[in-house]
Every structure is written in structure tokens, then in C-alpha cells.
Amino acid sequence: MLRYKPRLQEAMYTYYSKSESLFTNGKYQKLVSSNSQAYVGMRTLETLENGHIVQRAGVHAGNVQMNDQVYSHPALGRYIDYVLTPSGGLPKAIGNGNQFQVKDLQLVFPEEAVSVGTTWTVTNPSTLAFPVETKTEYEVSSILGSLVIINAKVNVDKAQPIAGLEFTIKGSSQIIFNADEGLLIRNESNQYLEVRRKPGKRSSEERSTKMNVNSILELQF
């Protein structure tokens, strides 16, 4: 059974990401490269009677480098308190850490026990900030003692949730979870996002954003 468990000490993760974004407006193009690194802490605050866990996640240190300019991480000093079910559901989240999302730090597990080859799908509904429903497919690729290695992928091809906008999302991840500790160990991810705005009344030129993001989240202690 893959389940999150309370942890007495704070879990500290390093998070590193590298991205390249290409913005196109007709013949005009602009390429923006950025690197970010952060130390993300996750602490168990309380265990509820129903078995749910109250946790806090926050960025303790970090910076962002964009086109050779270095800035403080936008989520530095911010946090989110959230309720986490043992299987990874997030029934409630509050705080001032809107620059990062808890769902990027956790994943949802199936209710039944898993073995090599077990698959499951998690649907992330559309939101005002990102109006595309995505489905992530997970598969247990191997089990090494208490370590469970999980492969994940998402594939959305030319979705059109809004008139005039077209979204393409492709991604893959390799996740390592410690089943004995109930703790995420590592998540290495590669994501591609493309948003196209078709010519319309406001502009006769097609506009698009293409983004490649590679990231690693890894437990330090």
C-alpha cells in the first residue's frame, strides 16, 4: 500500500528547474531561458482523528536566474498549510504560497495495494488559471525493497477549452517513493507546453508560447 505517513522532523527537499520559453507574435520571436533552485521544507503539524495529516510546505531559500539576471525566488518565505489524506488527496489548502502548488509536491495513490505493472490515472480539473483538464497516467515500474519506482506521463494534444486558444501538453516523470517511510524521495520531470492563439478580431497574427521545463525535486534529509 502506498500511503503518506506523519513525519516527526521536517523533510527538506531541493528543487531545481531549467526552462526555455519561446514567445512568437507573427514574425516576432523572443526566447527566454531561466533556472531556478529552492530549498522546500515540509513539516507535519497535526494528525487528525480520521487519519488525515495537516502539513506545511514553504520555500526557505532559493533564487531564479532569467537571461543572466538573478532574482530572489518569488515564493521565498511563503508557505501553504494543507490537509493531506494518506492516499494523497488534498481536501483543503490555505496560505500565502500561491507561487507554488502542493500538487506539484505530492501525487495521488490508488486505494488498493500495488505491484510491478500496476497502473492508475489521476484527473486534474481545469481551473481559472489553467483552463485545461489533464489526466496523468501512473505505472509502477519496479520495487526495490521499500523503494517504489513510478513512471508518470501526461499527453494533451491540441485541446481547445476556450475559443481561439489551443493547448498541447506533453510530459513524463520518474518518481521514487519510500513505502516504509511514507515519503516522496525524488521526482524528475520533463514537461512541454504549447499555447496557440489563433488570428482574430484583435490581432491578425497568430501568437504562441512554447515552453520546455526540466525539473528535479529530491529529498535531502
C-alpha positions in Angstrom: 0.0 0.0 0.0 1.3 3.4 -1.0 0.4 5.9 1.8 1.8 9.1 3.2 2.7 9.0 6.9 3.3 11.7 9.5 6.9 12.7 9.9 8.3 13.9 13.2 11.1 16.1 11.7 10.8 18.5 8.8 11.6 17.0 5.4 13.8 19.2 3.4 13.9 19.0 -0.4 16.0 20.7 -3.1 14.1 21.8 -6.1 15.8 22.6 -9.4 14.3 23.6 -12.7 15.5 24.7 -16.1 13.2 26.1 -18.7 13.2 27.7 -22.1 10.2 29.7 -23.4 9.7 30.8 -27.0 7.2 33.7 -27.5 6.0 34.2 -31.1 3.8 37.0 -32.4 3.7 36.8 -36.2 7.3 37.2 -37.3 8.5 38.4 -33.9 10.1 35.9 -31.6 11.7 36.1 -28.2 13.5 33.3 -26.3 13.7 33.4 -22.5 15.8 31.0 -20.5 15.6 30.6 -16.8 16.9 28.4 -14.0 15.5 28.2 -10.5 16.6 26.5 -7.3 15.0 26.3 -4.0 15.0 24.6 -0.6 11.5 23.4 0.1 10.6 22.3 3.6 7.6 20.1 4.5 6.5 19.7 8.1 3.8 17.7 9.7 1.7 19.9 12.0 -1.0 17.6 13.2 -2.6 14.2 12.6 -6.4 14.3 12.6 -8.7 11.7 14.0 -9.7 10.5 10.6 -6.1 9.8 9.7 -5.6 12.9 7.6 -2.4 14.8 8.0 -2.0 18.6 8.4 1.2 19.7 6.8 3.0 22.9 5.9 5.2 23.4 2.8 7.3 26.5 2.3 10.4 27.8 0.4 13.2 28.5 2.9 15.8 29.7 0.3 16.2 30.0 -3.4 16.7 32.1 -6.4 15.7 32.4 -10.1 18.1 33.2 -12.9 16.5 34.7 -16.0 18.6 35.6 -19.0 21.7 36.1 -16.9 19.8 38.2 -14.2 19.5 36.6 -10.7 16.4 37.3 -8.6 15.1 36.1 -5.3 12.7 33.1 -5.6 9.1 34.5 -5.9 7.9 32.0 -3.2 10.7 32.8 -0.7 9.3 32.9 2.8 5.8 31.9 1.7 4.0 28.8 2.7 0.9 26.7 2.3 -0.8 24.7 5.1 -2.9 21.8 3.7 -4.7 18.7 4.7 -3.4 15.6 3.1 -5.2 12.2 3.0 -3.0 9.1 3.4 -3.5 8.3 -0.3 -2.5 11.8 -1.4 -5.8 13.7 -1.7 -5.8 17.4 -0.9 -9.2 18.3 0.6 -8.1 21.7 1.9 -5.2 24.1 1.4 -4.6 27.6 2.8 -1.7 30.0 3.0 0.2 32.7 1.1 2.2 30.5 -1.2 0.4 30.9 -4.5 3.7 30.9 -6.4 3.9 27.1 -5.9 1.3 24.4 -5.7 1.1 21.5 -3.3 0.0 19.1 -6.1 3.5 19.6 -7.6 5.0 18.1 -4.4 2.5 15.2 -3.9 0.9 12.6 -6.0 -2.4 10.6 -5.6 -2.1 6.9 -5.0 -4.6 4.1 -5.7 -6.7 2.7 -2.8 -5.5 -0.8 -3.4 -2.1 -2.4 -2.9 0.3 -2.1 -5.9 2.8 -4.4 -7.6 5.0 -4.1 -10.6 2.9 -3.2 -13.6 0.0 -1.6 -11.5 -1.4 1.5 -13.3 -3.8 4.2 -12.3 -5.0 7.6 -13.7 -5.5 10.9 -11.8 -7.5 13.7 -13.4 -6.7 17.3 -12.6 -9.7 19.5 -13.4 -9.4 22.8 -15.3 -9.1 26.0 -13.3 -9.4 29.7 -14.0 -5.6 29.9 -14.0 -5.2 26.9 -16.3 -8.4 26.0 -18.2 -7.4 22.5 -19.4 -8.3 19.2 -17.8 -5.3 16.9 -17.7 -5.1 13.2 -17.0 -1.8 11.8 -15.6 -1.2 8.1 -16.1 1.0 6.3 -13.5 2.6 2.9 -13.6 4.8 1.1 -11.1 7.9 0.1 -13.0 9.9 -1.6 -10.2 10.0 -2.2 -6.5 13.4 -2.3 -4.7 12.8 -3.1 -1.1 10.9 -0.2 0.4 11.5 2.0 -2.7 8.8 2.1 -5.3 9.7 3.5 -8.7 6.8 5.0 -10.6 6.6 6.4 -14.1 4.1 9.1 -15.0 3.0 10.7 -18.2 0.5 13.2 -19.5 -0.5 13.8 -23.1 -2.9 16.5 -24.2 -2.9 17.2 -27.9 -4.4 20.5 -29.3 -7.2 20.9 -26.7 -9.4 23.9 -27.2 -11.2 24.7 -23.9 -11.5 28.4 -25.0 -12.5 29.6 -28.4 -9.3 30.7 -30.3 -6.9 29.1 -27.8 -5.2 25.7 -28.4 -3.2 23.8 -25.8 -0.7 21.0 -26.2 0.8 19.4 -23.0 3.2 16.5 -23.0 5.2 15.3 -20.0 6.9 12.4 -18.3 8.2 11.8 -14.8 10.1 9.2 -12.8 9.1 9.1 -9.1 10.7 7.3 -6.2 8.6 6.8 -3.1 9.7 5.2 0.1 6.7 3.0 1.1 8.0 2.3 4.7 8.6 5.9 5.5 5.5 7.1 3.6 7.6 9.8 1.9 8.4 11.1 -1.6 12.2 10.7 -2.3 12.6 12.0 -5.8 10.6 13.3 -8.7 12.4 14.1 -12.0 10.1 15.6 -14.6 10.2 16.8 -18.3 7.3 18.9 -19.5 6.4 20.6 -22.7 3.6 23.2 -23.0 2.4 25.0 -26.1 -0.4 27.6 -26.2 -1.5 29.0 -29.6 -3.9 31.9 -30.1 -5.4 31.9 -33.5 -5.8 35.2 -35.5 -9.0 37.0 -34.6 -10.6 40.4 -34.3 -7.9 41.8 -32.0 -4.9 40.6 -33.9 -4.4 39.3 -37.5 -1.2 37.5 -36.4 -1.0 34.1 -34.7 0.6 34.1 -31.3 2.1 31.2 -29.4 4.1 30.3 -26.3 6.2 27.2 -26.3 7.9 26.1 -23.1 10.2 23.2 -22.1 10.7 22.6 -18.4 13.0 20.1 -16.8 12.9 19.8 -13.0 14.1 17.6 -10.1 12.7 17.5 -6.6 14.8 15.5 -4.3 14.8 14.7 -0.5 17.9 15.9 1.3 17.0 14.9 4.9 
